[in-house]
Amino acid sequence: MTSTKKKGGSKAAGMDEVTDWERQLERCKVTAGAMGGRKQVHYTFPDGTEMVEEYDLAKDNLLIRRWKRKTALGKAGGWEFELGEDYAPASASSSGSAMIQASSSNPVCVRHDTEKAFCWRVRNIPYPADTYKLTVEDNKIVLRTTNKK
């Protein structure tokens, strides 16, 4: 993709300017494969940062996007999930912090985007779905129970 600029720095009509993100993608190493009904694309950037995207082969929806960045001392960090969720959440002892761990029975909100919409899924809700009320307040999505306690 190329960009043409007129004098004065404005873009030529109909031409998109190459973004910094596109430049980063052009410089990274990309590998891809399919297994278990999913397509996985693995990007390795020149600074050592890794990004993995997983797509549903049938619907071509993005299921997972996760990042691995180096720490300030250059050590490889853990995976951070931007979209989707880990298949098997790590136990507290395997993550190195055996003192505190989030309850596995707590509700978890996970982002799952499609081509046409942003989607959020709530997992581990302890009551039937009709017990909950979903509203939008001040640009926030609020999920409440209708239980009167």
Residue pairs with C-beta under 8 A, 6 or more apart in sequence:
1 16
1 18
1 22
2 15
2 18
3 11
3 12
3 15
3 16
3 17
3 18
4 11
4 12
4 15
5 11
5 12
5 17
6 12
11 17
24 45
25 43
27 45
27 46
28 43
28 44
28 45
28 46
29 43
29 44
30 41
30 42
30 43
30 44
31 41
31 42
32 39
32 40
32 41
32 42
33 39
33 40
34 40
34 57
37 56
37 57
37 58
38 54
38 55
38 56
38 57
38 63
39 54
39 55
39 56
39 57
40 52
40 53
40 54
40 55
41 52
41 53
41 54
41 55
42 50
42 51
42 52
43 50
43 51
43 52
43 53
44 50
45 51
47 70
48 69
48 70
48 76
49 67
49 68
49 69
49 70
50 67
50 68
51 65
51 66
51 67
51 68
52 64
52 65
52 66
52 79
53 62
53 64
53 65
54 62
54 63
54 64
54 65
54 84
55 61
55 62
55 63
56 63
60 115
61 112
61 113
61 114
61 115
62 83
62 84
62 113
62 114
63 83
63 84
63 112
64 81
64 83
64 84
64 85
65 81
65 82
65 83
65 84
66 79
66 80
66 81
66 82
66 83
66 84
67 79
67 80
67 82
68 76
68 77
68 78
68 79
68 80
69 77
69 80
70 76
70 77
71 77
78 95
79 86
82 111
83 111
83 112
83 113
84 110
84 111
84 112
85 108
85 110
85 123
89 104
91 101
92 98
92 99
92 100
92 101
104 124
105 124
105 126
106 124
107 122
107 123
107 124
107 125
107 126
107 143
108 122
108 123
108 124
109 120
109 121
109 122
109 123
110 120
110 121
110 122
110 123
111 118
111 119
111 120
111 121
112 119
112 120
112 121
113 119
120 141
122 143
125 132
127 145
127 147
131 145
131 146
131 147
132 143
132 144
132 145
132 146
133 143
133 144
133 145
133 146
134 141
134 142
134 143
135 141
135 142
135 144
136 142
